[in-house]
Amino acid sequence: EREEGDISCPSGYVINIQKAFYGRTDTAACPGGNVFTTSCSSSGSHAIITDACQGQQSCSLSASNSVFGDPCVRTYKYIQVKYECIALTTRTICEREEGDISCPSGYVINIQKAFYGRTDTAACPGGNVFTTSCSSSGSHAIITDACQGQQSCSLSASNSVFGDPCVRTYKYIQVKYECTRPGNPVPRVKVVCERSTGAINCGSGKRIGVLDAFYGRANKLVCAENNIQDTDCRATESFSGIRSACYGHQTCNLSASNQVYGDPCRGIHKYIKVTYVCYDP
């Protein structure tokens, strides 16, 4: 407590959080302070640590009540993280082609980075290249929605799917991912279009940890309709409302409605997007 520390992996590897908490579960770790209990853990600490470190090569953490709250007053606490360093696989699919991403039996896909566009001249040569700085704003969400948590998935590198972020430039899908066991806390994405309802269900024995959530719109492609002009609007209290409804529960129901969250951009078709993990309580 009251210290900072780093987690890091070698080049070419990223952090995969297995367990994490801020609190105290024994007397051996971080001796020298008051210990009134060895059974306390900040309820939001797993999600906060995962949000800071998951999929990164390195991250910094601060063991502070100002970050995690104080789950046991007058007890000297600590952050404890169990993690592994995993290698990423890169898959590139050239424009107007289809391709698959797959993991071995017993493993599922965990997307770390994904886009449709172009960021260099080396990938998918042979076509016109007028820019190497373009990416479809909604492509990460579309690819994640199709592949995250699946053993395999199929992707089509097409403007009809992602829109055309750079006209006359030959584009591609590029996905960096890992294959992980389903029991590990793999970030998932749930989207609920306006005037619809949806549910998050982590299954028996698991609890929902909310990493990010909003009601509004962040791009033109998710829950697309004709009247989309503003692509950067979020209801100010939507994160706290969604987190309150879902965090720590096995299941939660969501209603994408202005009556619930207010209307951050009138006349624009909106949606709920939740990035979450299923963790062991």
Secondary structure, DSSP 4 states (H G I P E B T S, - for coil): ---EEEEE--TTEEEEEEEEEEEES-SSSS-SS--S-S-EE-TTHHHHHHHHHTT-SEEEEE--HHHH--SSTTS--EEEEEEEEEE-EEEEEETT-EEEEE--TT-EEEEEEEEEEES-SSSS-SS--S-S-EE-TTHHHHHHHHHTT-SEEEEE--HHHH--SSTTS--EEEEEEEEE-TTS---EEEEEETT-EEEEE--TT-EEEEEEEEEEES-SSTT--TT-----EE-TTHHHHHHHHHTT-SEEEEE--HHHH--SSTTS--EEEEEEEEE--
